[in-house]
Amino acid sequence: MSEWLVLALAMAAASAVVLTIAVLNNRRIGEDDDPSETPDVIEYMTMMIGVVYAIVLGLAIAGVWEGRGAAQEYVRQEAQALHEVSVRSAVYPADVRSRIRADVDAYVHHVVHDEWRAMSEHGALTEEGTRLLAKVRTDVTQYRPRNDHEGQAYQPLVDEVAAADDARSARGQSAGATMPGVVWFGLIIGALVTVGLLFTLQIRRTFRELLLAGLFSVLIAFLLFLIWDFDSPFGREISATAAPFLDLFPRAAGG
């Protein structure tokens, strides 16, 4: 099921529940009931709880968005480092250069087509990816420069492989969910409390009041969905992409 369909169903369900409760609750109110009799303290508490929950939602969204941005940056750093390895190996003999570039291409192809799926489904890197990157490292580190020009290129190449390995490790650490379960518990309970407090304000069956109550519940459902979608940087619709690899290694786009 598409995540956007899930979002639409969640918002529709949240709105339907709130409106149904509002209508049923209104039927129990007598004709002589005066909504202006709602104590001021209830209105104040409702406002304050709404403000506090809005701050919590904002911090949660900022946190998962920052995590997604960091994950995308790790991907860019890894792709750029591997691109530098492939380009700078041009100073080496043809057979060495071809071997390094072929192994880099094999690793990138594996990341784009296999490891990305593993991160999405299991939240972890693959052993094959580790092996392929280790092969690139071996190609670079075991070659003995034959002249000063090759010697000057050797250490930068080693550093770029190390940078790619470091970025890959960071990418793997970002593959899983970033929000602890206790935070999700607080967000969901806070949403129920915040929406539930609407009924303390004696919502009437006027179109304006029902529309505002429905839109408020839909907004809360959408924001929670947004946090959930960003919470897995590599596993949801709005997630980090392999675009940096595909931009620098166009041949990796093939199956």
C-alpha positions in Angstrom: 0.0 0.0 0.0 1.3 3.4 -1.0 2.5 5.6 1.9 0.4 8.5 0.4 -2.7 6.3 0.5 -1.9 5.5 4.1 -1.6 9.3 4.8 -5.0 10.0 3.1 -6.7 7.2 5.1 -5.1 8.4 8.3 -6.2 12.0 7.9 -9.7 10.9 6.8 -10.0 8.6 9.8 -8.8 11.2 12.2 -11.3 13.8 10.8 -14.1 11.3 10.8 -13.5 10.3 14.4 -13.4 13.9 15.7 -16.5 14.9 13.7 -18.4 11.9 14.8 -17.6 12.4 18.5 -18.5 16.1 18.1 -21.9 15.4 16.6 -22.8 12.6 19.1 -21.6 14.8 22.0 -23.7 17.7 20.7 -26.8 15.6 20.8 -26.4 15.0 24.5 -26.3 18.7 25.2 -29.6 20.2 26.3 -31.3 23.2 24.6 -30.6 25.4 27.6 -26.8 24.8 27.5 -24.7 27.9 27.1 -21.3 27.4 25.5 -20.1 30.7 26.9 -20.1 29.1 30.4 -16.9 27.2 29.6 -14.6 28.1 32.4 -11.8 30.5 31.4 -9.2 28.1 33.0 -10.2 25.4 30.5 -9.6 27.6 27.6 -6.3 28.7 29.0 -5.2 25.1 29.6 -6.3 24.0 26.1 -4.3 26.9 24.6 -1.2 26.1 26.6 -1.3 22.4 25.9 -1.7 23.1 22.2 1.3 25.5 22.3 3.5 23.0 24.1 2.5 20.2 21.8 3.2 22.4 18.8 6.7 23.0 20.1 7.2 19.3 20.6 6.0 18.6 17.1 8.3 21.3 15.7 11.3 19.9 17.5 10.5 16.3 16.3 10.1 17.4 12.7 13.4 19.4 12.9 15.2 16.4 14.4 14.1 13.9 11.7 14.7 16.4 8.9 18.2 17.1 10.2 18.8 13.3 10.3 17.6 12.9 6.7 19.8 15.8 5.6 22.8 14.3 7.4 22.1 10.9 5.7 22.0 12.5 2.3 25.3 14.3 3.0 27.0 11.0 3.9 25.8 9.6 0.6 27.3 12.7 -1.2 30.6 12.4 0.6 30.9 8.7 -0.2 30.1 9.2 -3.8 32.5 12.1 -4.2 35.3 10.3 -2.5 34.9 7.3 -4.8 34.7 9.6 -7.8 38.1 11.1 -6.7 39.6 7.7 -6.4 38.4 6.8 -10.0 39.7 10.1 -11.4 43.0 10.4 -9.6 44.0 6.8 -10.5 44.6 8.2 -14.0 48.3 8.7 -13.1 48.7 4.9 -12.6 49.6 2.4 -15.3 46.7 1.3 -17.6 46.2 -2.1 -16.0 46.2 -0.7 -12.4 43.9 2.2 -13.4 41.5 -0.1 -15.1 41.4 -2.5 -12.1 40.7 0.3 -9.6 38.0 1.9 -11.8 36.3 -1.5 -12.4 36.2 -2.3 -8.7 34.9 1.2 -7.9 32.2 0.8 -10.5 31.3 -2.7 -9.1 31.0 -1.3 -5.6 28.8 1.7 -6.7 26.6 -0.6 -8.8 26.1 -2.8 -5.7 25.3 0.1 -3.5 22.7 1.6 -5.9 20.9 -1.7 -6.8 21.4 -4.0 -3.8 22.7 -2.3 -0.7 20.1 0.5 -1.0 17.3 -2.1 -0.9 18.9 -3.7 2.1 19.1 -0.4 4.0 15.4 0.2 3.2 14.2 -3.2 4.2 16.5 -4.1 7.0 18.2 -0.9 8.1 21.7 -2.3 7.6 24.6 -2.5 5.2 25.5 -5.6 3.3 28.6 -7.8 3.7 29.0 -7.8 -0.1 29.3 -4.0 0.0 32.0 -4.3 2.7 33.9 -6.8 0.6 33.8 -4.7 -2.5 35.0 -1.6 -0.8 37.8 -3.6 0.8 38.8 -4.7 -2.6 39.0 -1.1 -3.7 41.2 -0.3 -0.7 43.4 -3.2 -1.5 43.8 -2.1 -5.1 44.9 1.4 -3.9 47.1 0.5 -0.9 49.0 -2.5 -2.3 50.2 -0.7 -5.4 53.8 0.6 -5.2 54.4 3.9 -7.0 57.1 3.7 -9.6 58.0 7.4 -9.8 57.5 10.7 -8.0 54.4 11.5 -9.9 52.7 8.3 -8.8 54.0 8.7 -5.3 52.4 12.1 -5.0 49.1 10.6 -6.0 49.3 7.6 -3.7 48.5 9.2 -0.3 45.6 11.3 -1.6 44.1 8.2 -3.1 44.5 6.3 0.2 42.8 9.2 2.0 39.9 9.3 -0.4 39.3 5.5 0.2 39.4 6.1 3.9 36.9 9.0 3.5 34.6 6.8 1.5 34.8 4.1 4.1 34.0 6.6 6.9 31.0 8.0 4.9 29.8 4.5 4.3 29.9 3.7 8.0 28.0 6.9 8.8 25.5 6.0 6.1 24.9 2.6 7.7 24.4 4.2 11.2 21.7 6.4 9.6 19.9 3.6 7.9 17.5 2.8 10.8 14.8 4.8 12.6 16.1 7.8 14.5 13.1 8.5 16.8 13.1 6.4 20.1 9.9 4.5 20.9 9.3 6.6 24.0 9.3 9.8 21.9 6.6 8.2 19.6 4.6 7.3 22.7 4.7 11.0 23.8 3.8 12.3 20.3 0.8 10.0 20.0 -0.5 10.6 23.5 0.0 14.3 23.1 -2.0 14.2 19.9 -4.9 12.4 21.6 -4.8 14.8 24.5 -4.6 17.9 22.3 -7.5 16.7 20.0 -9.5 15.5 22.9 -9.4 18.9 24.6 -11.3 20.3 21.7 -14.5 18.7 23.2 -14.1 20.7 26.4 -14.8 23.8 24.4 -18.4 22.6 23.6 -18.1 22.3 19.8 -21.5 23.0 18.2 -22.9 21.4 15.0 -22.3 24.5 13.0 -20.4 24.1 9.7 -17.7 26.5 10.8 -16.9 24.7 14.1 -17.0 21.2 12.6 -14.8 22.3 9.7 -12.2 23.8 12.1 -12.3 20.7 14.3 -11.9 18.4 11.2 -9.0 20.5 9.8 -7.2 20.5 13.1 -7.3 16.7 13.4 -6.2 16.4 9.8 -3.3 18.7 10.5 -2.2 16.7 13.5 -2.4 13.4 11.5 -0.4 14.9 8.6 2.4 16.2 10.9 2.7 12.8 12.6 2.9 11.1 9.2 5.6 13.6 8.2 7.7 12.7 11.2 7.2 9.0 10.6 8.2 9.4 6.9 11.4 11.3 7.7 12.2 9.0 10.6 13.8 6.4 8.3 16.2 8.3 6.0 16.5 5.5 3.5 13.3 3.6 3.8 10.3 5.8 3.0 8.9 7.9 0.2 10.6 11.2 1.3 14.0 9.8 1.9 17.6 10.2 1.0 18.4 9.1 -2.6 21.3 7.5 -4.5 21.3 10.5 -6.8 25.0 11.5 -5.9 26.2 8.1 -7.0 24.1 8.2 -10.2 25.3 11.7 -11.0 29.0 10.8 -10.7 28.7 7.3 -12.0 26.0 7.3 -14.7 26.8 3.7 -15.8 25.6 2.5 -12.4 22.0 3.3 -13.4 21.9 0.2 -15.5 20.5 -3.0 -14.1 
